[in-house]
Amino acid sequence: MANPTVGRIVWYHPSPDDPGPDPHSAPLAAIIAFVWSPVLINIVVFDTNGKPYSKTSVPLFDLETAPDRPFGFAEWPVYGV
């Protein structure tokens, strides 16, 4: 898994208490604002209308190594799909 750094783009899967879309919908665009560790980050999330909101201490998962993930997590985008 890549190391997270400030300014990188991730996909955010909202939790049920997040504003906006159903957590079972497509992931939302987010930018890393702070890195706590390789698997814990703070992000700025953009809802489906482009309105930003912040999330702190968000787990960052790799799709291939962590198939069972709770909602309210980030993952690296899949390119070339």
PyMOL Python script that loads the backbone (N, CA, C, O; Angstrom):
from pymol import cmd

cmd.read_pdbstr("""\
ATOM      1  N   MET A   1       0.848  -1.183   0.000  1.00  0.00           N
ATOM      2  CA  MET A   1       0.000   0.000   0.000  1.00  0.00           C
ATOM      3  C   MET A   1       0.891   1.242   0.000  1.00  0.00           C
ATOM      4  O   MET A   1       1.934   1.265   0.653  1.00  0.00           O
ATOM      5  N   ALA A   2       0.480   2.260  -0.725  1.00  0.00           N
ATOM      6  CA  ALA A   2       1.222   3.519  -0.783  1.00  0.00           C
ATOM      7  C   ALA A   2       1.152   4.251   0.549  1.00  0.00           C
ATOM      8  O   ALA A   2       0.176   4.114   1.286  1.00  0.00           O
ATOM      9  N   ASN A   3       2.179   5.021   0.856  1.00  0.00           N
ATOM     10  CA  ASN A   3       2.163   5.834   2.073  1.00  0.00           C
ATOM     11  C   ASN A   3       1.320   7.080   1.836  1.00  0.00           C
ATOM     12  O   ASN A   3       1.491   7.754   0.821  1.00  0.00           O
ATOM     13  N   PRO A   4       0.416   7.396   2.752  1.00  0.00           N
ATOM     14  CA  PRO A   4      -0.397   8.606   2.590  1.00  0.00           C
ATOM     15  C   PRO A   4       0.439   9.856   2.849  1.00  0.00           C
ATOM     16  O   PRO A   4       1.294   9.875   3.735  1.00  0.00           O
ATOM     17  N   THR A   5       0.183  10.888   2.070  1.00  0.00           N
ATOM     18  CA  THR A   5       0.827  12.184   2.272  1.00  0.00           C
ATOM     19  C   THR A   5      -0.222  13.277   2.059  1.00  0.00           C
ATOM     20  O   THR A   5      -1.215  13.082   1.358  1.00  0.00           O
ATOM     21  N   VAL A   6       0.020  14.408   2.671  1.00  0.00           N
ATOM     22  CA  VAL A   6      -0.905  15.542   2.568  1.00  0.00           C
ATOM     23  C   VAL A   6      -1.073  15.940   1.106  1.00  0.00           C
ATOM     24  O   VAL A   6      -0.097  16.058   0.364  1.00  0.00           O
ATOM     25  N   GLY A   7      -2.333  16.147   0.701  1.00  0.00           N
ATOM     26  CA  GLY A   7      -2.641  16.582  -0.654  1.00  0.00           C
ATOM     27  C   GLY A   7      -3.020  15.474  -1.608  1.00  0.00           C
ATOM     28  O   GLY A   7      -3.503  15.752  -2.705  1.00  0.00           O
ATOM     29  N   ARG A   8      -2.815  14.218  -1.221  1.00  0.00           N
ATOM     30  CA  ARG A   8      -3.174  13.106  -2.106  1.00  0.00           C
ATOM     31  C   ARG A   8      -4.672  12.864  -2.092  1.00  0.00           C
ATOM     32  O   ARG A   8      -5.354  13.144  -1.106  1.00  0.00           O
ATOM     33  N   ILE A   9      -5.168  12.345  -3.192  1.00  0.00           N
ATOM     34  CA  ILE A   9      -6.594  12.056  -3.350  1.00  0.00           C
ATOM     35  C   ILE A   9      -6.878  10.634  -2.874  1.00  0.00           C
ATOM     36  O   ILE A   9      -6.124   9.705  -3.163  1.00  0.00           O
ATOM     37  N   VAL A  10      -7.981  10.482  -2.137  1.00  0.00           N
ATOM     38  CA  VAL A  10      -8.475   9.166  -1.749  1.00  0.00           C
ATOM     39  C   VAL A  10      -9.976   9.117  -2.007  1.00  0.00           C
ATOM     40  O   VAL A  10     -10.608  10.151  -2.220  1.00  0.00           O
ATOM     41  N   TRP A  11     -10.536   7.929  -1.987  1.00  0.00           N
ATOM     42  CA  TRP A  11     -11.988   7.761  -2.034  1.00  0.00           C
ATOM     43  C   TRP A  11     -12.482   7.554  -0.619  1.00  0.00           C
ATOM     44  O   TRP A  11     -11.885   6.797   0.146  1.00  0.00           O
ATOM     45  N   TYR A  12     -13.558   8.217  -0.269  1.00  0.00           N
ATOM     46  CA  TYR A  12     -14.137   8.086   1.066  1.00  0.00           C
ATOM     47  C   TYR A  12     -15.502   7.414   0.960  1.00  0.00           C
ATOM     48  O   TYR A  12     -16.352   7.837   0.177  1.00  0.00           O
ATOM     49  N   HIS A  13     -15.703   6.370   1.750  1.00  0.00           N
ATOM     50  CA  HIS A  13     -16.982   5.670   1.832  1.00  0.00           C
ATOM     51  C   HIS A  13     -17.679   6.172   3.088  1.00  0.00           C
ATOM     52  O   HIS A  13     -17.270   5.821   4.195  1.00  0.00           O
ATOM     53  N   PRO A  14     -18.727   6.991   2.943  1.00  0.00           N
ATOM     54  CA  PRO A  14     -19.340   7.649   4.096  1.00  0.00           C
ATOM     55  C   PRO A  14     -19.967   6.677   5.087  1.00  0.00           C
ATOM     56  O   PRO A  14     -20.404   5.583   4.731  1.00  0.00           O
ATOM     57  N   SER A  15     -19.995   7.113   6.338  1.00  0.00           N
ATOM     58  CA  SER A  15     -20.682   6.355   7.382  1.00  0.00           C
ATOM     59  C   SER A  15     -22.135   6.833   7.436  1.00  0.00           C
ATOM     60  O   SER A  15     -22.454   7.875   6.864  1.00  0.00           O
ATOM     61  N   PRO A  16     -23.011   6.102   8.103  1.00  0.00           N
ATOM     62  CA  PRO A  16     -24.420   6.510   8.163  1.00  0.00           C
ATOM     63  C   PRO A  16     -24.656   7.882   8.793  1.00  0.00           C
ATOM     64  O   PRO A  16     -25.679   8.510   8.521  1.00  0.00           O
ATOM     65  N   ASP A  17     -23.734   8.358   9.628  1.00  0.00           N
ATOM     66  CA  ASP A  17     -23.919   9.666  10.269  1.00  0.00           C
ATOM     67  C   ASP A  17     -23.335  10.823   9.456  1.00  0.00           C
ATOM     68  O   ASP A  17     -23.406  11.972   9.892  1.00  0.00           O
ATOM     69  N   ASP A  18     -22.763  10.543   8.291  1.00  0.00           N
ATOM     70  CA  ASP A  18     -22.241  11.603   7.435  1.00  0.00           C
ATOM     71  C   ASP A  18     -23.384  12.321   6.726  1.00  0.00           C
ATOM     72  O   ASP A  18     -24.424  11.723   6.450  1.00  0.00           O
ATOM     73  N   PRO A  19     -23.186  13.620   6.429  1.00  0.00           N
ATOM     74  CA  PRO A  19     -24.200  14.309   5.628  1.00  0.00           C
ATOM     75  C   PRO A  19     -24.153  13.784   4.196  1.00  0.00           C
ATOM     76  O   PRO A  19     -23.116  13.293   3.750  1.00  0.00           O
ATOM     77  N   GLY A  20     -25.244  13.883   3.491  1.00  0.00           N
ATOM     78  CA  GLY A  20     -25.224  13.542   2.080  1.00  0.00           C
ATOM     79  C   GLY A  20     -25.710  12.157   1.754  1.00  0.00           C
ATOM     80  O   GLY A  20     -26.695  11.678   2.315  1.00  0.00           O
ATOM     81  N   PRO A  21     -24.990  11.496   0.815  1.00  0.00           N
ATOM     82  CA  PRO A  21     -25.527  10.280   0.210  1.00  0.00           C
ATOM     83  C   PRO A  21     -25.559   9.078   1.150  1.00  0.00           C
ATOM     84  O   PRO A  21     -24.918   9.045   2.201  1.00  0.00           O
ATOM     85  N   ASP A  22     -26.329   8.110   0.718  1.00  0.00           N
ATOM     86  CA  ASP A  22     -26.401   6.817   1.386  1.00  0.00           C
ATOM     87  C   ASP A  22     -24.998   6.213   1.430  1.00  0.00           C
ATOM     88  O   ASP A  22     -24.283   6.265   0.429  1.00  0.00           O
ATOM     89  N   PRO A  23     -24.585   5.639   2.569  1.00  0.00           N
ATOM     90  CA  PRO A  23     -23.242   5.059   2.646  1.00  0.00           C
ATOM     91  C   PRO A  23     -23.020   3.893   1.696  1.00  0.00           C
ATOM     92  O   PRO A  23     -21.877   3.484   1.489  1.00  0.00           O
ATOM     93  N   HIS A  24     -24.079   3.350   1.116  1.00  0.00           N
ATOM     94  CA  HIS A  24     -23.924   2.252   0.164  1.00  0.00           C
ATOM     95  C   HIS A  24     -23.756   2.753  -1.267  1.00  0.00           C
ATOM     96  O   HIS A  24     -23.663   1.954  -2.199  1.00  0.00           O
ATOM     97  N   SER A  25     -23.715   4.079  -1.443  1.00  0.00           N
ATOM     98  CA  SER A  25     -23.536   4.639  -2.780  1.00  0.00           C
ATOM     99  C   SER A  25     -22.048   4.631  -3.151  1.00  0.00           C
ATOM    100  O   SER A  25     -21.210   4.121  -2.408  1.00  0.00           O
ATOM    101  N   ALA A  26     -21.752   5.195  -4.292  1.00  0.00           N
ATOM    102  CA  ALA A  26     -20.369   5.274  -4.758  1.00  0.00           C
ATOM    103  C   ALA A  26     -19.526   6.093  -3.786  1.00  0.00           C
ATOM    104  O   ALA A  26     -20.060   6.941  -3.071  1.00  0.00           O
ATOM    105  N   PRO A  27     -18.220   5.852  -3.751  1.00  0.00           N
ATOM    106  CA  PRO A  27     -17.360   6.622  -2.855  1.00  0.00           C
ATOM    107  C   PRO A  27     -17.301   8.090  -3.260  1.00  0.00           C
ATOM    108  O   PRO A  27     -17.588   8.450  -4.402  1.00  0.00           O
ATOM    109  N   LEU A  28     -16.924   8.925  -2.301  1.00  0.00           N
ATOM    110  CA  LEU A  28     -16.794  10.366  -2.515  1.00  0.00           C
ATOM    111  C   LEU A  28     -15.320  10.742  -2.637  1.00  0.00           C
ATOM    112  O   LEU A  28     -14.455  10.077  -2.067  1.00  0.00           O
ATOM    113  N   ALA A  29     -15.039  11.808  -3.382  1.00  0.00           N
ATOM    114  CA  ALA A  29     -13.670  12.308  -3.503  1.00  0.00           C
ATOM    115  C   ALA A  29     -13.257  12.968  -2.195  1.00  0.00           C
ATOM    116  O   ALA A  29     -14.062  13.628  -1.539  1.00  0.00           O
ATOM    117  N   ALA A  30     -11.997  12.783  -1.824  1.00  0.00           N
ATOM    118  CA  ALA A  30     -11.463  13.395  -0.605  1.00  0.00           C
ATOM    119  C   ALA A  30      -9.981  13.688  -0.794  1.00  0.00           C
ATOM    120  O   ALA A  30      -9.304  13.047  -1.596  1.00  0.00           O
ATOM    121  N   ILE A  31      -9.492  14.665  -0.044  1.00  0.00           N
ATOM    122  CA  ILE A  31      -8.079  15.035  -0.057  1.00  0.00           C
ATOM    123  C   ILE A  31      -7.525  14.847   1.345  1.00  0.00           C
ATOM    124  O   ILE A  31      -8.155  15.240   2.327  1.00  0.00           O
ATOM    125  N   ILE A  32      -6.345  14.244   1.436  1.00  0.00           N
ATOM    126  CA  ILE A  32      -5.706  14.049   2.733  1.00  0.00           C
ATOM    127  C   ILE A  32      -5.226  15.392   3.266  1.00  0.00           C
ATOM    128  O   ILE A  32      -4.489  16.109   2.590  1.00  0.00           O
ATOM    129  N   ALA A  33      -5.651  15.730   4.491  1.00  0.00           N
ATOM    130  CA  ALA A  33      -5.271  16.991   5.134  1.00  0.00           C
ATOM    131  C   ALA A  33      -4.198  16.794   6.204  1.00  0.00           C
ATOM    132  O   ALA A  33      -3.414  17.704   6.471  1.00  0.00           O
ATOM    133  N   PHE A  34      -4.162  15.593   6.824  1.00  0.00           N
ATOM    134  CA  PHE A  34      -3.181  15.297   7.866  1.00  0.00           C
ATOM    135  C   PHE A  34      -3.009  13.793   7.946  1.00  0.00           C
ATOM    136  O   PHE A  34      -3.963  13.039   7.751  1.00  0.00           O
ATOM    137  N   VAL A  35      -1.792  13.359   8.232  1.00  0.00           N
ATOM    138  CA  VAL A  35      -1.496  11.935   8.341  1.00  0.00           C
ATOM    139  C   VAL A  35      -1.107  11.610   9.774  1.00  0.00           C
ATOM    140  O   VAL A  35      -0.100  12.104  10.281  1.00  0.00           O
ATOM    141  N   TRP A  36      -1.915  10.772  10.426  1.00  0.00           N
ATOM    142  CA  TRP A  36      -1.603  10.302  11.782  1.00  0.00           C
ATOM    143  C   TRP A  36      -0.634   9.131  11.727  1.00  0.00           C
ATOM    144  O   TRP A  36       0.308   9.042  12.514  1.00  0.00           O
ATOM    145  N   SER A  37      -0.887   8.236  10.779  1.00  0.00           N
ATOM    146  CA  SER A  37      -0.064   7.035  10.603  1.00  0.00           C
ATOM    147  C   SER A  37      -0.325   6.518   9.186  1.00  0.00           C
ATOM    148  O   SER A  37      -1.150   7.089   8.473  1.00  0.00           O
ATOM    149  N   PRO A  38       0.349   5.466   8.771  1.00  0.00           N
ATOM    150  CA  PRO A  38       0.091   4.928   7.433  1.00  0.00           C
ATOM    151  C   PRO A  38      -1.338   4.429   7.214  1.00  0.00           C
ATOM    152  O   PRO A  38      -1.750   4.208   6.075  1.00  0.00           O
ATOM    153  N   VAL A  39      -2.090   4.251   8.294  1.00  0.00           N
ATOM    154  CA  VAL A  39      -3.460   3.735   8.151  1.00  0.00           C
ATOM    155  C   VAL A  39      -4.515   4.613   8.814  1.00  0.00           C
ATOM    156  O   VAL A  39      -5.655   4.178   8.976  1.00  0.00           O
ATOM    157  N   LEU A  40      -4.162   5.848   9.205  1.00  0.00           N
ATOM    158  CA  LEU A  40      -5.109   6.751   9.860  1.00  0.00           C
ATOM    159  C   LEU A  40      -4.858   8.181   9.393  1.00  0.00           C
ATOM    160  O   LEU A  40      -3.756   8.707   9.547  1.00  0.00           O
ATOM    161  N   ILE A  41      -5.901   8.814   8.814  1.00  0.00           N
ATOM    162  CA  ILE A  41      -5.730  10.130   8.201  1.00  0.00           C
ATOM    163  C   ILE A  41      -6.895  11.061   8.540  1.00  0.00           C
ATOM    164  O   ILE A  41      -7.971  10.613   8.937  1.00  0.00           O
ATOM    165  N   ASN A  42      -6.660  12.362   8.376  1.00  0.00           N
ATOM    166  CA  ASN A  42      -7.723  13.373   8.387  1.00  0.00           C
ATOM    167  C   ASN A  42      -7.934  13.778   6.934  1.00  0.00           C
ATOM    168  O   ASN A  42      -6.978  13.890   6.166  1.00  0.00           O
ATOM    169  N   ILE A  43      -9.203  13.998   6.563  1.00  0.00           N
ATOM    170  CA  ILE A  43      -9.500  14.310   5.166  1.00  0.00           C
ATOM    171  C   ILE A  43     -10.536  15.423   5.030  1.00  0.00           C
ATOM    172  O   ILE A  43     -11.302  15.704   5.952  1.00  0.00           O
ATOM    173  N   VAL A  44     -10.537  16.038   3.864  1.00  0.00           N
ATOM    174  CA  VAL A  44     -11.603  16.933   3.431  1.00  0.00           C
ATOM    175  C   VAL A  44     -12.380  16.153   2.384  1.00  0.00           C
ATOM    176  O   VAL A  44     -11.828  15.765   1.354  1.00  0.00           O
ATOM    177  N   VAL A  45     -13.650  15.925   2.645  1.00  0.00           N
ATOM    178  CA  VAL A  45     -14.515  15.145   1.760  1.00  0.00           C
ATOM    179  C   VAL A  45     -15.380  16.098   0.946  1.00  0.00           C
ATOM    180  O   VAL A  45     -15.825  17.127   1.454  1.00  0.00           O
ATOM    181  N   PHE A  46     -15.616  15.760  -0.303  1.00  0.00           N
ATOM    182  CA  PHE A  46     -16.501  16.546  -1.157  1.00  0.00           C
ATOM    183  C   PHE A  46     -17.754  15.725  -1.427  1.00  0.00           C
ATOM    184  O   PHE A  46     -17.681  14.629  -1.983  1.00  0.00           O
ATOM    185  N   ASP A  47     -18.918  16.268  -1.026  1.00  0.00           N
ATOM    186  CA  ASP A  47     -20.163  15.545  -1.257  1.00  0.00           C
ATOM    187  C   ASP A  47     -20.483  15.542  -2.748  1.00  0.00           C
ATOM    188  O   ASP A  47     -19.709  16.068  -3.548  1.00  0.00           O
ATOM    189  N   THR A  48     -21.606  14.961  -3.124  1.00  0.00           N
ATOM    190  CA  THR A  48     -21.947  14.831  -4.546  1.00  0.00           C
ATOM    191  C   THR A  48     -22.213  16.162  -5.232  1.00  0.00           C
ATOM    192  O   THR A  48     -22.263  16.221  -6.461  1.00  0.00           O
ATOM    193  N   ASN A  49     -22.383  17.235  -4.460  1.00  0.00           N
ATOM    194  CA  ASN A  49     -22.547  18.574  -5.026  1.00  0.00           C
ATOM    195  C   ASN A  49     -21.266  19.390  -4.957  1.00  0.00           C
ATOM    196  O   ASN A  49     -21.255  20.557  -5.348  1.00  0.00           O
ATOM    197  N   GLY A  50     -20.182  18.789  -4.464  1.00  0.00           N
ATOM    198  CA  GLY A  50     -18.907  19.487  -4.355  1.00  0.00           C
ATOM    199  C   GLY A  50     -18.735  20.270  -3.076  1.00  0.00           C
ATOM    200  O   GLY A  50     -17.750  20.992  -2.922  1.00  0.00           O
ATOM    201  N   LYS A  51     -19.675  20.144  -2.151  1.00  0.00           N
ATOM    202  CA  LYS A  51     -19.577  20.862  -0.880  1.00  0.00           C
ATOM    203  C   LYS A  51     -18.631  20.093   0.051  1.00  0.00           C
ATOM    204  O   LYS A  51     -18.824  18.898   0.276  1.00  0.00           O
ATOM    205  N   PRO A  52     -17.605  20.773   0.597  1.00  0.00           N
ATOM    206  CA  PRO A  52     -16.638  20.069   1.442  1.00  0.00           C
ATOM    207  C   PRO A  52     -17.078  19.960   2.903  1.00  0.00           C
ATOM    208  O   PRO A  52     -17.787  20.818   3.429  1.00  0.00           O
ATOM    209  N   TYR A  53     -16.635  18.882   3.532  1.00  0.00           N
ATOM    210  CA  TYR A  53     -16.742  18.736   4.983  1.00  0.00           C
ATOM    211  C   TYR A  53     -15.539  17.911   5.445  1.00  0.00           C
ATOM    212  O   TYR A  53     -14.933  17.193   4.649  1.00  0.00           O
ATOM    213  N   SER A  54     -15.200  18.013   6.715  1.00  0.00           N
ATOM    214  CA  SER A  54     -13.995  17.345   7.198  1.00  0.00           C
ATOM    215  C   SER A  54     -14.320  16.103   8.016  1.00  0.00           C
ATOM    216  O   SER A  54     -15.382  15.999   8.630  1.00  0.00           O
ATOM    217  N   LYS A  55     -13.382  15.171   8.007  1.00  0.00           N
ATOM    218  CA  LYS A  55     -13.457  13.949   8.811  1.00  0.00           C
ATOM    219  C   LYS A  55     -12.080  13.727   9.421  1.00  0.00           C
ATOM    220  O   LYS A  55     -11.059  13.864   8.747  1.00  0.00           O
ATOM    221  N   THR A  56     -12.064  13.381  10.708  1.00  0.00           N
ATOM    222  CA  THR A  56     -10.793  13.139  11.382  1.00  0.00           C
ATOM    223  C   THR A  56     -10.653  11.670  11.752  1.00  0.00           C
ATOM    224  O   THR A  56     -11.637  10.960  11.963  1.00  0.00           O
ATOM    225  N   SER A  57      -9.408  11.241  11.824  1.00  0.00           N
ATOM    226  CA  SER A  57      -9.059   9.869  12.224  1.00  0.00           C
ATOM    227  C   SER A  57      -9.822   8.828  11.411  1.00  0.00           C
ATOM    228  O   SER A  57     -10.475   7.939  11.959  1.00  0.00           O
ATOM    229  N   VAL A  58      -9.722   8.960  10.104  1.00  0.00           N
ATOM    230  CA  VAL A  58     -10.388   8.048   9.172  1.00  0.00           C
ATOM    231  C   VAL A  58      -9.439   6.895   8.846  1.00  0.00           C
ATOM    232  O   VAL A  58      -8.293   7.135   8.465  1.00  0.00           O
ATOM    233  N   PRO A  59      -9.895   5.644   8.990  1.00  0.00           N
ATOM    234  CA  PRO A  59      -9.036   4.528   8.604  1.00  0.00           C
ATOM    235  C   PRO A  59      -8.827   4.496   7.091  1.00  0.00           C
ATOM    236  O   PRO A  59      -9.755   4.728   6.317  1.00  0.00           O
ATOM    237  N   LEU A  60      -7.600   4.206   6.692  1.00  0.00           N
ATOM    238  CA  LEU A  60      -7.242   4.088   5.276  1.00  0.00           C
ATOM    239  C   LEU A  60      -6.941   2.623   5.001  1.00  0.00           C
ATOM    240  O   LEU A  60      -6.015   2.054   5.578  1.00  0.00           O
ATOM    241  N   PHE A  61      -7.728   2.012   4.114  1.00  0.00           N
ATOM    242  CA  PHE A  61      -7.585   0.591   3.819  1.00  0.00           C
ATOM    243  C   PHE A  61      -7.096   0.383   2.408  1.00  0.00           C
ATOM    244  O   PHE A  61      -7.290   1.222   1.528  1.00  0.00           O
ATOM    245  N   ASP A  62      -6.460  -0.751   2.212  1.00  0.00           N
ATOM    246  CA  ASP A  62      -6.092  -1.228   0.888  1.00  0.00           C
ATOM    247  C   ASP A  62      -7.122  -2.284   0.513  1.00  0.00           C
ATOM    248  O   ASP A  62      -7.304  -3.254   1.248  1.00  0.00           O
ATOM    249  N   LEU A  63      -7.786  -2.116  -0.599  1.00  0.00           N
ATOM    250  CA  LEU A  63      -8.846  -3.044  -1.008  1.00  0.00           C
ATOM    251  C   LEU A  63      -8.394  -4.497  -1.025  1.00  0.00           C
ATOM    252  O   LEU A  63      -9.154  -5.389  -0.647  1.00  0.00           O
ATOM    253  N   GLU A  64      -7.168  -4.740  -1.459  1.00  0.00           N
ATOM    254  CA  GLU A  64      -6.704  -6.111  -1.612  1.00  0.00           C
ATOM    255  C   GLU A  64      -6.394  -6.784  -0.277  1.00  0.00           C
ATOM    256  O   GLU A  64      -6.525  -8.002  -0.155  1.00  0.00           O
ATOM    257  N   THR A  65      -5.988  -6.013   0.716  1.00  0.00           N
ATOM    258  CA  THR A  65      -5.557  -6.621   1.981  1.00  0.00           C
ATOM    259  C   THR A  65      -6.594  -6.515   3.088  1.00  0.00           C
ATOM    260  O   THR A  65      -6.449  -7.172   4.119  1.00  0.00           O
ATOM    261  N   ALA A  66      -7.628  -5.715   2.911  1.00  0.00           N
ATOM    262  CA  ALA A  66      -8.636  -5.545   3.959  1.00  0.00           C
ATOM    263  C   ALA A  66     -10.039  -5.596   3.360  1.00  0.00           C
ATOM    264  O   ALA A  66     -10.688  -4.558   3.234  1.00  0.00           O
ATOM    265  N   PRO A  67     -10.515  -6.772   2.992  1.00  0.00           N
ATOM    266  CA  PRO A  67     -11.816  -6.857   2.336  1.00  0.00           C
ATOM    267  C   PRO A  67     -13.007  -6.539   3.243  1.00  0.00           C
ATOM    268  O   PRO A  67     -14.043  -6.101   2.741  1.00  0.00           O
ATOM    269  N   ASP A  68     -12.899  -6.741   4.552  1.00  0.00           N
ATOM    270  CA  ASP A  68     -14.002  -6.465   5.476  1.00  0.00           C
ATOM    271  C   ASP A  68     -13.783  -5.122   6.141  1.00  0.00           C
ATOM    272  O   ASP A  68     -13.044  -5.013   7.119  1.00  0.00           O
ATOM    273  N   ARG A  69     -14.435  -4.093   5.601  1.00  0.00           N
ATOM    274  CA  ARG A  69     -14.221  -2.731   6.103  1.00  0.00           C
ATOM    275  C   ARG A  69     -15.539  -2.153   6.592  1.00  0.00           C
ATOM    276  O   ARG A  69     -16.591  -2.412   6.008  1.00  0.00           O
ATOM    277  N   PRO A  70     -15.481  -1.365   7.671  1.00  0.00           N
ATOM    278  CA  PRO A  70     -16.699  -0.680   8.112  1.00  0.00           C
ATOM    279  C   PRO A  70     -16.940   0.536   7.225  1.00  0.00           C
ATOM    280  O   PRO A  70     -16.048   0.938   6.478  1.00  0.00           O
ATOM    281  N   PHE A  71     -18.126   1.125   7.296  1.00  0.00           N
ATOM    282  CA  PHE A  71     -18.345   2.384   6.599  1.00  0.00           C
ATOM    283  C   PHE A  71     -17.609   3.481   7.349  1.00  0.00           C
ATOM    284  O   PHE A  71     -17.311   3.340   8.535  1.00  0.00           O
ATOM    285  N   GLY A  72     -17.318   4.573   6.654  1.00  0.00           N
ATOM    286  CA  GLY A  72     -16.553   5.658   7.244  1.00  0.00           C
ATOM    287  C   GLY A  72     -15.067   5.401   7.095  1.00  0.00           C
ATOM    288  O   GLY A  72     -14.294   5.645   8.021  1.00  0.00           O
ATOM    289  N   PHE A  73     -14.661   4.906   5.924  1.00  0.00           N
ATOM    290  CA  PHE A  73     -13.252   4.616   5.683  1.00  0.00           C
ATOM    291  C   PHE A  73     -12.823   5.209   4.350  1.00  0.00           C
ATOM    292  O   PHE A  73     -13.653   5.552   3.509  1.00  0.00           O
ATOM    293  N   ALA A  74     -11.511   5.321   4.175  1.00  0.00           N
ATOM    294  CA  ALA A  74     -10.940   5.803   2.920  1.00  0.00           C
ATOM    295  C   ALA A  74     -10.155   4.665   2.273  1.00  0.00           C
ATOM    296  O   ALA A  74      -9.703   3.734   2.939  1.00  0.00           O
ATOM    297  N   GLU A  75     -10.011   4.773   0.970  1.00  0.00           N
ATOM    298  CA  GLU A  75      -9.195   3.816   0.221  1.00  0.00           C
ATOM    299  C   GLU A  75      -8.527   4.560  -0.929  1.00  0.00           C
ATOM    300  O   GLU A  75      -8.965   5.637  -1.334  1.00  0.00           O
ATOM    301  N   TRP A  76      -7.469   3.967  -1.440  1.00  0.00           N
ATOM    302  CA  TRP A  76      -6.819   4.551  -2.610  1.00  0.00           C
ATOM    303  C   TRP A  76      -7.725   4.348  -3.818  1.00  0.00           C
ATOM    304  O   TRP A  76      -8.351   3.296  -3.940  1.00  0.00           O
ATOM    305  N   PRO A  77      -7.810   5.332  -4.714  1.00  0.00           N
ATOM    306  CA  PRO A  77      -8.633   5.182  -5.915  1.00  0.00           C
ATOM    307  C   PRO A  77      -8.110   4.081  -6.825  1.00  0.00           C
ATOM    308  O   PRO A  77      -6.914   3.791  -6.849  1.00  0.00           O
ATOM    309  N   VAL A  78      -9.005   3.485  -7.557  1.00  0.00           N
ATOM    310  CA  VAL A  78      -8.630   2.486  -8.546  1.00  0.00           C
ATOM    311  C   VAL A  78      -8.533   3.204  -9.885  1.00  0.00           C
ATOM    312  O   VAL A  78      -9.514   3.767 -10.369  1.00  0.00           O
ATOM    313  N   TYR A  79      -7.364   3.180 -10.470  1.00  0.00           N
ATOM    314  CA  TYR A  79      -7.172   3.857 -11.744  1.00  0.00           C
ATOM    315  C   TYR A  79      -7.272   2.863 -12.890  1.00  0.00           C
ATOM    316  O   TYR A  79      -6.902   1.697 -12.747  1.00  0.00           O
ATOM    317  N   GLY A  80      -7.765   3.322 -14.006  1.00  0.00           N
ATOM    318  CA  GLY A  80      -7.812   2.495 -15.202  1.00  0.00           C
ATOM    319  C   GLY A  80      -9.003   1.549 -15.257  1.00  0.00           C
ATOM    320  O   GLY A  80      -8.983   0.568 -16.001  1.00  0.00           O
ATOM    321  N   VAL A  81     -10.048   1.839 -14.470  1.00  0.00           N
ATOM    322  CA  VAL A  81     -11.236   0.987 -14.540  1.00  0.00           C
ATOM    323  C   VAL A  81     -12.292   1.621 -15.402  1.00  0.00           C
ATOM    324  O   VAL A  81     -13.368   1.050 -15.581  1.00  0.00           O
TER     325      VAL A  81
END
""", "prot")
cmd.dss("prot")
cmd.show_as("cartoon", "prot")
cmd.util.cbc("prot")
cmd.orient("prot")
